[in-house]
Amino acid sequence: MRVLISGSTGFIGSALTTALANEGHEPVRLVRSTRPDDLPSVTWDPASETIEPGALDAIDAVVHLAGESIASSRWTSAQKARIMDSRVNGTRTLARAMAESTTPPSVFLSGSAIGYYGDTGDHHITEATPPADDFAARVSVAWEQEAAPIETDATRLVYLRTGIVLDPSGGALREQLPFFKVGLGGQIGNGRQWFSWISLADQVNAMIHLLTADVSGPVNLTAPNPVTNRDFTKTLGRVLNRPTLLPTPKPALWLRLGRELSRTLLEGGARVLPEVLVASGYQFKDPELEGALARMLKG
C-alpha cells in the first residue's frame, strides 16, 4: 500500500514510517517544506489549509497524526489555540482534499486521543463512552468532527483514540526515565488515577492492522490492562531496580506545567479498554505493563 502520513517525523509517525517500509509498504511523507530523506513526499501548509495539487493521487491510505503536542508547554490561551488549530485546520485540509479527489484513498486513519473521555475515575471506558467537557476532550471532539465528512462509500474512516504511548525513545517514558533511574521517581498525588498506556510497538502494529481490518469509527489504542499511577510507578521502579518512595509533589508539577495541564494529564485519568481493537482480532505484543517495560528497558 502507498500510505500518506502526516506527522511522519514525530515520535509515533517516524516509527510507523519505518515499520511500513520494513513490511513492504510505501510510506509517503506529508511535509510542510523540507524533504527529510529519500522517501517520497508531498507538501502542505495546514495553517493556511493548502495542500499540493494531486497529493492524494495513487494513495491507498492516509494516516493523519499531525498536531501540536498537547503536553509541550503550559496551556496559555495562545497555546490552547495552537493545539486546537493544528488539529482542526490540518484535518479540514485533508478532508477537503479527500472530497476533491476523483480516486480518494480507501482508508483514512485520523488521530484522536483518550483525552476524549476526560477524568472518569474507576469506570470502565469503551468506545461507546460519551465525551467529557474539558479542554482536552473538546480538542478530540473537534478533531473527530472535522474528519467525519471523510467517511463515504469509497473511504473507511477510523478515529485513533490513542492512550499514553510508552517507549524510551520518546513521549512520557523518556521524560520520566532520568528521574526513576536515580531513585527520584514517585507516584503523583494519591496514585489512584488510571494510566491507560500502550507500547509504541503495539501503537504502530495496531495502526498497520487497522489499514486492512474491517473496522470503522472510534478505536481505543490502549493496552488491555490499564494500571493506576501507583502501580505504574512501582512497576517501573521494579524493572529498573530503583526505589520509588518519594511522591511527586503537585506544586512542582503546577510550577512546570500549570495547574490545568497537570490536573488533566497527570492528576486525572481514565480506565480505557480497547474493545473494538480486540474484537477486530488484533493480538497485542505487550498486553502487560511489566513485560512491556522489561522488553523496552532490558532488551
Buried (B, 14 or more C-beta within 10 A) or exposed (E): BBBBBBBBBBBBBBBBBEBBEEEEBBBBBBBEEEEEEEBEBBBBBBEEBEBBEEBBEEBBBBBBBBBBEBBEBBBEEEBBEBBBBBBBBBBBBBBBBBEEBEEBBBBBBBBBBBBBBBBBEEEEBBBEBEBBEBBBBBBBBBBBEBBEBBBEEEBBBBBBBBBBBBBEEBBBBEEBBEBBBEBBBBBBBEBEBBBBBBBBBBBBBBBBBBBEBEBBEBBBBBBBBBBBBBBBBBBBBEBBEBEBEEBBEBEEBBEEBBBBBBBBBBBBBBBBBBBBBBEBEBEBBBBBBBBBBBBBBEE
